[in-house]
Amino acid sequence: MTQDTVSAAPRSTLVVTAHAGDFVWRAGGAIALAAARGEKVTIACLTFGERGESAKAWREGRKLEEIKAIRRQEAEKAAAVLGAEVRFFDAGDYPLTASAELTDRLVAVFREVQPDVVLTHPTEDPYNGDHPAANRMALEARILAQAIGYPGEGDIIGAPPVFYFEPHQPEMSGFRPEVLLDITEVWDTKRRAMECLGAQQHLGDYYSDLAVRRGVQLKRNAGPNLGLAHTTKAEAFMRPFPQIAKELA
């Protein structure tokens, strides 16, 4: 077999999310776009959001294990719609607490999937401590997965760029929309994924409106289009590390 006939491995995106719904609301468009390009997308779902983000199920009289099963099923359906694989860590939410075992498992995923891009929560969220906790775990695992002396299977990784997806309360979480991603072509896919999350359907209108507002900002920063009608949808991200480039663009 010649080098020309060897297929290059598809690009890999790793999403580290605190709860079962976060990856859909905040980064479903980015996930769907990557999957549509033929990239491999893996979602590391640290908890089911069973205690803190499943109020509807608790009010219906559901028990803990039943709620976890509901949230797992919803997340699996949503991930399938987006074209991604989801892996559940079942680490327990409210609070999400770091442990050596959890770190080892997350490092193993980094080394296995060899991400070209990492998506996760930003560092601040005064309304939900699980989100900053997931951020810390993701960044620590990314660093440890680069260390040749850190025990565990798999090859070490490079330094994949990290993008923080938008929190529910951006103004209160120090979030600035530094990157605006056009998700118009996959908006219907993201919408269908959002509809899978029955436990959090109250968030649907909010994130639909947010996609429109970020779309307006994207068009405003994309050229001479003032006053022109459009239906652009977008997601916003921050970058904690410098962008590496050979030319400014």
PyMOL commands that set and color helices and strands:
alter all, ss='L'
color gray80, all
select helices_A, chain A and resi 3-5+22-36+55-59+64-82+100-113+130-144+170-173+184-194+198-220
alter helices_A, ss='H'
color red, helices_A
select strands_A, chain A and resi 12-17+40-45+85-88+117-120+162-165+179-182+234-238
alter strands_A, ss='S'
color yellow, strands_A
deselect
rebuild
show_as cartoon
